[in-house]
Amino acid sequence: MIHAYTCATCAGTGLVNDDSDSSPYQLSATCPDCDGTGIDN
Protein backbone atom coordinates (compact mmCIF):
# COMPACT_ATOMS: atom_id res chain seq x y z
CA MET A 1 0.00 0.00 0.00
CA ILE A 2 1.26 3.44 -0.91
CA HIS A 3 -0.13 6.92 -0.71
CA ALA A 4 -1.63 7.83 -4.07
CA TYR A 5 -1.43 11.50 -4.92
CA THR A 6 -4.17 10.88 -7.46
CA CYS A 7 -6.44 9.60 -4.72
CA ALA A 8 -7.53 12.81 -3.06
CA THR A 9 -9.75 12.94 0.03
CA CYS A 10 -11.02 16.46 -0.70
CA ALA A 11 -9.62 17.67 2.62
CA GLY A 12 -11.30 14.71 4.31
CA THR A 13 -14.78 15.94 3.47
CA GLY A 14 -15.52 14.06 0.25
CA LEU A 15 -16.77 17.40 -1.01
CA VAL A 16 -15.21 19.97 -3.30
CA ASN A 17 -15.87 23.64 -4.01
CA ASP A 18 -17.65 24.36 -7.28
CA ASP A 19 -18.31 28.00 -8.12
CA SER A 20 -20.73 26.95 -10.87
CA ASP A 21 -23.08 25.41 -8.32
CA SER A 22 -25.48 27.40 -6.14
CA SER A 23 -24.41 25.29 -3.18
CA PRO A 24 -21.04 25.97 -1.53
CA TYR A 25 -20.17 22.30 -1.90
CA GLN A 26 -21.20 19.45 -4.11
CA LEU A 27 -20.26 15.79 -4.35
CA SER A 28 -17.41 15.33 -6.77
CA ALA A 29 -17.31 12.06 -8.66
CA THR A 30 -13.74 12.91 -9.62
CA CYS A 31 -12.64 13.19 -6.00
CA PRO A 32 -12.34 9.58 -4.75
CA ASP A 33 -11.52 8.86 -1.13
CA CYS A 34 -10.15 5.33 -1.76
CA ASP A 35 -12.81 3.78 0.45
CA GLY A 36 -12.11 6.39 3.12
CA THR A 37 -8.46 5.44 3.54
CA GLY A 38 -6.76 8.03 1.34
CA ILE A 39 -4.40 5.20 0.40
CA ASP A 40 -4.34 3.24 -2.84
CA ASN A 41 -2.38 0.29 -4.18
mmCIF file as Biopython writes it, N, C-alpha, C and O atoms, coordinates in Angstrom:
data_model
#
loop_
_atom_site.group_PDB
_atom_site.id
_atom_site.type_symbol
_atom_site.label_atom_id
_atom_site.label_alt_id
_atom_site.label_comp_id
_atom_site.label_asym_id
_atom_site.label_entity_id
_atom_site.label_seq_id
_atom_site.pdbx_PDB_ins_code
_atom_site.Cartn_x
_atom_site.Cartn_y
_atom_site.Cartn_z
_atom_site.occupancy
_atom_site.B_iso_or_equiv
_atom_site.auth_seq_id
_atom_site.auth_asym_id
_atom_site.pdbx_PDB_model_num
ATOM 1   N N  . MET A ? 1  ? 0.854   -1.200 0.000   1.0 0.0 1  A 1 
ATOM 2   C CA . MET A ? 1  ? 0.000   0.000  0.000   1.0 0.0 1  A 1 
ATOM 3   C C  . MET A ? 1  ? 0.882   1.240  0.000   1.0 0.0 1  A 1 
ATOM 4   O O  . MET A ? 1  ? 1.845   1.341  0.761   1.0 0.0 1  A 1 
ATOM 5   N N  . ILE A ? 2  ? 0.534   2.171  -0.865  1.0 0.0 2  A 1 
ATOM 6   C CA . ILE A ? 2  ? 1.263   3.439  -0.911  1.0 0.0 2  A 1 
ATOM 7   C C  . ILE A ? 2  ? 0.266   4.584  -0.977  1.0 0.0 2  A 1 
ATOM 8   O O  . ILE A ? 2  ? -0.872  4.415  -1.415  1.0 0.0 2  A 1 
ATOM 9   N N  . HIS A ? 3  ? 0.711   5.741  -0.539  1.0 0.0 3  A 1 
ATOM 10  C CA . HIS A ? 3  ? -0.130  6.921  -0.713  1.0 0.0 3  A 1 
ATOM 11  C C  . HIS A ? 3  ? -0.224  7.233  -2.198  1.0 0.0 3  A 1 
ATOM 12  O O  . HIS A ? 3  ? 0.784   7.227  -2.905  1.0 0.0 3  A 1 
ATOM 13  N N  . ALA A ? 4  ? -1.425  7.503  -2.664  1.0 0.0 4  A 1 
ATOM 14  C CA . ALA A ? 4  ? -1.626  7.827  -4.069  1.0 0.0 4  A 1 
ATOM 15  C C  . ALA A ? 4  ? -2.017  9.286  -4.188  1.0 0.0 4  A 1 
ATOM 16  O O  . ALA A ? 4  ? -3.094  9.687  -3.747  1.0 0.0 4  A 1 
ATOM 17  N N  . TYR A ? 5  ? -1.147  10.072 -4.781  1.0 0.0 5  A 1 
ATOM 18  C CA . TYR A ? 5  ? -1.429  11.502 -4.917  1.0 0.0 5  A 1 
ATOM 19  C C  . TYR A ? 5  ? -2.645  11.745 -5.798  1.0 0.0 5  A 1 
ATOM 20  O O  . TYR A ? 5  ? -3.253  12.814 -5.748  1.0 0.0 5  A 1 
ATOM 21  N N  . THR A ? 6  ? -3.000  10.744 -6.609  1.0 0.0 6  A 1 
ATOM 22  C CA . THR A ? 6  ? -4.174  10.884 -7.464  1.0 0.0 6  A 1 
ATOM 23  C C  . THR A ? 6  ? -5.425  10.420 -6.759  1.0 0.0 6  A 1 
ATOM 24  O O  . THR A ? 6  ? -6.500  10.366 -7.357  1.0 0.0 6  A 1 
ATOM 25  N N  . CYS A ? 7  ? -5.293  10.085 -5.492  1.0 0.0 7  A 1 
ATOM 26  C CA . CYS A ? 7  ? -6.437  9.599  -4.725  1.0 0.0 7  A 1 
ATOM 27  C C  . CYS A ? 7  ? -6.746  10.598 -3.616  1.0 0.0 7  A 1 
ATOM 28  O O  . CYS A ? 7  ? -6.489  10.340 -2.440  1.0 0.0 7  A 1 
ATOM 29  N N  . ALA A ? 8  ? -7.294  11.728 -4.003  1.0 0.0 8  A 1 
ATOM 30  C CA . ALA A ? 8  ? -7.528  12.815 -3.056  1.0 0.0 8  A 1 
ATOM 31  C C  . ALA A ? 8  ? -8.683  12.498 -2.124  1.0 0.0 8  A 1 
ATOM 32  O O  . ALA A ? 8  ? -9.580  11.731 -2.472  1.0 0.0 8  A 1 
ATOM 33  N N  . THR A ? 9  ? -8.656  13.095 -0.930  1.0 0.0 9  A 1 
ATOM 34  C CA . THR A ? 9  ? -9.746  12.940 0.027   1.0 0.0 9  A 1 
ATOM 35  C C  . THR A ? 9  ? -10.578 14.209 0.115   1.0 0.0 9  A 1 
ATOM 36  O O  . THR A ? 9  ? -11.473 14.300 0.955   1.0 0.0 9  A 1 
ATOM 37  N N  . CYS A ? 10 ? -10.301 15.184 -0.733  1.0 0.0 10 A 1 
ATOM 38  C CA . CYS A ? 10 ? -11.021 16.462 -0.696  1.0 0.0 10 A 1 
ATOM 39  C C  . CYS A ? 10 ? -10.977 17.049 0.707   1.0 0.0 10 A 1 
ATOM 40  O O  . CYS A ? 10 ? -12.011 17.422 1.262   1.0 0.0 10 A 1 
ATOM 41  N N  . ALA A ? 11 ? -9.800  17.129 1.271   1.0 0.0 11 A 1 
ATOM 42  C CA . ALA A ? 11 ? -9.619  17.672 2.618   1.0 0.0 11 A 1 
ATOM 43  C C  . ALA A ? 11 ? -10.406 16.869 3.638   1.0 0.0 11 A 1 
ATOM 44  O O  . ALA A ? 11 ? -10.812 17.403 4.670   1.0 0.0 11 A 1 
ATOM 45  N N  . GLY A ? 12 ? -10.627 15.590 3.358   1.0 0.0 12 A 1 
ATOM 46  C CA . GLY A ? 12 ? -11.295 14.714 4.307   1.0 0.0 12 A 1 
ATOM 47  C C  . GLY A ? 12 ? -12.804 14.854 4.331   1.0 0.0 12 A 1 
ATOM 48  O O  . GLY A ? 12 ? -13.476 14.218 5.143   1.0 0.0 12 A 1 
ATOM 49  N N  . THR A ? 13 ? -13.349 15.692 3.438   1.0 0.0 13 A 1 
ATOM 50  C CA . THR A ? 13 ? -14.782 15.939 3.470   1.0 0.0 13 A 1 
ATOM 51  C C  . THR A ? 13 ? -15.528 15.121 2.426   1.0 0.0 13 A 1 
ATOM 52  O O  . THR A ? 13 ? -16.721 14.859 2.583   1.0 0.0 13 A 1 
ATOM 53  N N  . GLY A ? 14 ? -14.837 14.714 1.356   1.0 0.0 14 A 1 
ATOM 54  C CA . GLY A ? 14 ? -15.524 14.060 0.250   1.0 0.0 14 A 1 
ATOM 55  C C  . GLY A ? 14 ? -16.282 15.060 -0.597  1.0 0.0 14 A 1 
ATOM 56  O O  . GLY A ? 14 ? -17.003 14.692 -1.524  1.0 0.0 14 A 1 
ATOM 57  N N  . LEU A ? 15 ? -16.109 16.340 -0.264  1.0 0.0 15 A 1 
ATOM 58  C CA . LEU A ? 15 ? -16.772 17.402 -1.010  1.0 0.0 15 A 1 
ATOM 59  C C  . LEU A ? 15 ? -15.723 18.311 -1.626  1.0 0.0 15 A 1 
ATOM 60  O O  . LEU A ? 15 ? -14.573 18.337 -1.187  1.0 0.0 15 A 1 
ATOM 61  N N  . VAL A ? 16 ? -16.128 19.055 -2.646  1.0 0.0 16 A 1 
ATOM 62  C CA . VAL A ? 16 ? -15.207 19.973 -3.302  1.0 0.0 16 A 1 
ATOM 63  C C  . VAL A ? 16 ? -15.959 21.248 -3.673  1.0 0.0 16 A 1 
ATOM 64  O O  . VAL A ? 16 ? -17.147 21.211 -3.993  1.0 0.0 16 A 1 
ATOM 65  N N  . ASN A ? 17 ? -15.254 22.373 -3.627  1.0 0.0 17 A 1 
ATOM 66  C CA . ASN A ? 17 ? -15.873 23.640 -4.010  1.0 0.0 17 A 1 
ATOM 67  C C  . ASN A ? 17 ? -16.181 23.649 -5.502  1.0 0.0 17 A 1 
ATOM 68  O O  . ASN A ? 17 ? -15.404 23.128 -6.302  1.0 0.0 17 A 1 
ATOM 69  N N  . ASP A ? 18 ? -17.291 24.228 -5.870  1.0 0.0 18 A 1 
ATOM 70  C CA . ASP A ? 18 ? -17.655 24.357 -7.276  1.0 0.0 18 A 1 
ATOM 71  C C  . ASP A ? 18 ? -18.410 25.669 -7.453  1.0 0.0 18 A 1 
ATOM 72  O O  . ASP A ? 18 ? -19.589 25.768 -7.115  1.0 0.0 18 A 1 
ATOM 73  N N  . ASP A ? 19 ? -17.719 26.671 -7.986  1.0 0.0 19 A 1 
ATOM 74  C CA . ASP A ? 19 ? -18.312 28.001 -8.124  1.0 0.0 19 A 1 
ATOM 75  C C  . ASP A ? 19 ? -19.509 28.004 -9.070  1.0 0.0 19 A 1 
ATOM 76  O O  . ASP A ? 19 ? -20.318 28.932 -9.039  1.0 0.0 19 A 1 
ATOM 77  N N  . SER A ? 20 ? -19.631 26.974 -9.914  1.0 0.0 20 A 1 
ATOM 78  C CA . SER A ? 20 ? -20.730 26.945 -10.873 1.0 0.0 20 A 1 
ATOM 79  C C  . SER A ? 20 ? -22.007 26.400 -10.252 1.0 0.0 20 A 1 
ATOM 80  O O  . SER A ? 20 ? -23.054 26.363 -10.898 1.0 0.0 20 A 1 
ATOM 81  N N  . ASP A ? 21 ? -21.917 25.975 -8.992  1.0 0.0 21 A 1 
ATOM 82  C CA . ASP A ? 21 ? -23.085 25.406 -8.323  1.0 0.0 21 A 1 
ATOM 83  C C  . ASP A ? 21 ? -23.589 26.399 -7.287  1.0 0.0 21 A 1 
ATOM 84  O O  . ASP A ? 21 ? -22.796 27.107 -6.666  1.0 0.0 21 A 1 
ATOM 85  N N  . SER A ? 22 ? -24.901 26.455 -7.099  1.0 0.0 22 A 1 
ATOM 86  C CA . SER A ? 22 ? -25.480 27.398 -6.143  1.0 0.0 22 A 1 
ATOM 87  C C  . SER A ? 22 ? -25.116 27.026 -4.715  1.0 0.0 22 A 1 
ATOM 88  O O  . SER A ? 22 ? -25.125 27.876 -3.824  1.0 0.0 22 A 1 
ATOM 89  N N  . SER A ? 23 ? -24.795 25.749 -4.497  1.0 0.0 23 A 1 
ATOM 90  C CA . SER A ? 23 ? -24.406 25.287 -3.176  1.0 0.0 23 A 1 
ATOM 91  C C  . SER A ? 23 ? -22.905 25.475 -2.994  1.0 0.0 23 A 1 
ATOM 92  O O  . SER A ? 23 ? -22.148 25.349 -3.956  1.0 0.0 23 A 1 
ATOM 93  N N  . PRO A ? 24 ? -22.462 25.777 -1.765  1.0 0.0 24 A 1 
ATOM 94  C CA . PRO A ? 24 ? -21.039 25.972 -1.530  1.0 0.0 24 A 1 
ATOM 95  C C  . PRO A ? 24 ? -20.228 24.711 -1.802  1.0 0.0 24 A 1 
ATOM 96  O O  . PRO A ? 24 ? -19.049 24.786 -2.149  1.0 0.0 24 A 1 
ATOM 97  N N  . TYR A ? 25 ? -20.853 23.573 -1.647  1.0 0.0 25 A 1 
ATOM 98  C CA . TYR A ? 25 ? -20.168 22.304 -1.896  1.0 0.0 25 A 1 
ATOM 99  C C  . TYR A ? 25 ? -21.058 21.390 -2.714  1.0 0.0 25 A 1 
ATOM 100 O O  . TYR A ? 25 ? -22.282 21.517 -2.695  1.0 0.0 25 A 1 
ATOM 101 N N  . GLN A ? 26 ? -20.444 20.483 -3.422  1.0 0.0 26 A 1 
ATOM 102 C CA . GLN A ? 26 ? -21.203 19.449 -4.113  1.0 0.0 26 A 1 
ATOM 103 C C  . GLN A ? 26 ? -20.353 18.192 -4.147  1.0 0.0 26 A 1 
ATOM 104 O O  . GLN A ? 26 ? -19.125 18.267 -4.095  1.0 0.0 26 A 1 
ATOM 105 N N  . LEU A ? 27 ? -20.998 17.046 -4.233  1.0 0.0 27 A 1 
ATOM 106 C CA . LEU A ? 27 ? -20.264 15.794 -4.345  1.0 0.0 27 A 1 
ATOM 107 C C  . LEU A ? 27 ? -19.481 15.790 -5.651  1.0 0.0 27 A 1 
ATOM 108 O O  . LEU A ? 27 ? -20.002 16.174 -6.699  1.0 0.0 27 A 1 
ATOM 109 N N  . SER A ? 28 ? -18.237 15.356 -5.583  1.0 0.0 28 A 1 
ATOM 110 C CA . SER A ? 28 ? -17.408 15.326 -6.771  1.0 0.0 28 A 1 
ATOM 111 C C  . SER A ? 28 ? -17.072 13.892 -7.126  1.0 0.0 28 A 1 
ATOM 112 O O  . SER A ? 28 ? -16.363 13.215 -6.381  1.0 0.0 28 A 1 
ATOM 113 N N  . ALA A ? 29 ? -17.572 13.429 -8.246  1.0 0.0 29 A 1 
ATOM 114 C CA . ALA A ? 29 ? -17.309 12.057 -8.665  1.0 0.0 29 A 1 
ATOM 115 C C  . ALA A ? 29 ? -15.840 11.874 -9.010  1.0 0.0 29 A 1 
ATOM 116 O O  . ALA A ? 29 ? -15.341 10.749 -9.055  1.0 0.0 29 A 1 
ATOM 117 N N  . THR A ? 30 ? -15.143 12.988 -9.254  1.0 0.0 30 A 1 
ATOM 118 C CA . THR A ? 30 ? -13.737 12.907 -9.622  1.0 0.0 30 A 1 
ATOM 119 C C  . THR A ? 30 ? -12.836 13.084 -8.413  1.0 0.0 30 A 1 
ATOM 120 O O  . THR A ? 30 ? -11.628 13.268 -8.559  1.0 0.0 30 A 1 
ATOM 121 N N  . CYS A ? 31 ? -13.415 13.031 -7.224  1.0 0.0 31 A 1 
ATOM 122 C CA . CYS A ? 31 ? -12.636 13.191 -6.001  1.0 0.0 31 A 1 
ATOM 123 C C  . CYS A ? 31 ? -12.797 11.953 -5.130  1.0 0.0 31 A 1 
ATOM 124 O O  . CYS A ? 31 ? -13.480 12.019 -4.107  1.0 0.0 31 A 1 
ATOM 125 N N  . PRO A ? 32 ? -12.186 10.816 -5.503  1.0 0.0 32 A 1 
ATOM 126 C CA . PRO A ? 32 ? -12.342 9.584  -4.754  1.0 0.0 32 A 1 
ATOM 127 C C  . PRO A ? 32 ? -11.655 9.657  -3.405  1.0 0.0 32 A 1 
ATOM 128 O O  . PRO A ? 32 ? -10.687 10.398 -3.232  1.0 0.0 32 A 1 
ATOM 129 N N  . ASP A ? 33 ? -12.154 8.892  -2.456  1.0 0.0 33 A 1 
ATOM 130 C CA . ASP A ? 33 ? -11.521 8.859  -1.133  1.0 0.0 33 A 1 
ATOM 131 C C  . ASP A ? 33 ? -10.893 7.498  -0.877  1.0 0.0 33 A 1 
ATOM 132 O O  . ASP A ? 33 ? -10.516 7.205  0.257   1.0 0.0 33 A 1 
ATOM 133 N N  . CYS A ? 34 ? -10.769 6.650  -1.914  1.0 0.0 34 A 1 
ATOM 134 C CA . CYS A ? 34 ? -10.147 5.325  -1.759  1.0 0.0 34 A 1 
ATOM 135 C C  . CYS A ? 34 ? -10.778 4.580  -0.605  1.0 0.0 34 A 1 
ATOM 136 O O  . CYS A ? 34 ? -10.077 4.092  0.283   1.0 0.0 34 A 1 
ATOM 137 N N  . ASP A ? 35 ? -12.088 4.489  -0.609  1.0 0.0 35 A 1 
ATOM 138 C CA . ASP A ? 35 ? -12.814 3.779  0.453   1.0 0.0 35 A 1 
ATOM 139 C C  . ASP A ? 35 ? -12.550 4.387  1.818   1.0 0.0 35 A 1 
ATOM 140 O O  . ASP A ? 35 ? -12.589 3.691  2.832   1.0 0.0 35 A 1 
ATOM 141 N N  . GLY A ? 36 ? -12.277 5.699  1.845   1.0 0.0 36 A 1 
ATOM 142 C CA . GLY A ? 36 ? -12.110 6.387  3.120   1.0 0.0 36 A 1 
ATOM 143 C C  . GLY A ? 36 ? -10.718 6.273  3.706   1.0 0.0 36 A 1 
ATOM 144 O O  . GLY A ? 36 ? -10.472 6.761  4.809   1.0 0.0 36 A 1 
ATOM 145 N N  . THR A ? 37 ? -9.795  5.634  2.985   1.0 0.0 37 A 1 
ATOM 146 C CA . THR A ? 37 ? -8.463  5.436  3.545   1.0 0.0 37 A 1 
ATOM 147 C C  . THR A ? 37 ? -7.477  6.497  3.079   1.0 0.0 37 A 1 
ATOM 148 O O  . THR A ? 37 ? -6.506  6.789  3.778   1.0 0.0 37 A 1 
ATOM 149 N N  . GLY A ? 38 ? -7.720  7.084  1.890   1.0 0.0 38 A 1 
ATOM 150 C CA . GLY A ? 38 ? -6.764  8.029  1.339   1.0 0.0 38 A 1 
ATOM 151 C C  . GLY A ? 38 ? -5.516  7.332  0.832   1.0 0.0 38 A 1 
ATOM 152 O O  . GLY A ? 38 ? -4.549  7.980  0.434   1.0 0.0 38 A 1 
ATOM 153 N N  . ILE A ? 39 ? -5.545  5.997  0.850   1.0 0.0 39 A 1 
ATOM 154 C CA . ILE A ? 39 ? -4.402  5.204  0.396   1.0 0.0 39 A 1 
ATOM 155 C C  . ILE A ? 39 ? -4.860  4.286  -0.729  1.0 0.0 39 A 1 
ATOM 156 O O  . ILE A ? 39 ? -5.971  3.755  -0.698  1.0 0.0 39 A 1 
ATOM 157 N N  . ASP A ? 40 ? -3.996  4.106  -1.722  1.0 0.0 40 A 1 
ATOM 158 C CA . ASP A ? 40 ? -4.337  3.243  -2.844  1.0 0.0 40 A 1 
ATOM 159 C C  . ASP A ? 40 ? -3.174  2.305  -3.122  1.0 0.0 40 A 1 
ATOM 160 O O  . ASP A ? 40 ? -2.052  2.546  -2.676  1.0 0.0 40 A 1 
ATOM 161 N N  . ASN A ? 41 ? -3.443  1.244  -3.855  1.0 0.0 41 A 1 
ATOM 162 C CA . ASN A ? 41 ? -2.383  0.289  -4.175  1.0 0.0 41 A 1 
ATOM 163 C C  . ASN A ? 41 ? -1.370  0.917  -5.121  1.0 0.0 41 A 1 
ATOM 164 O O  . ASN A ? 41 ? -0.399  0.265  -5.507  1.0 0.0 41 A 1 
#
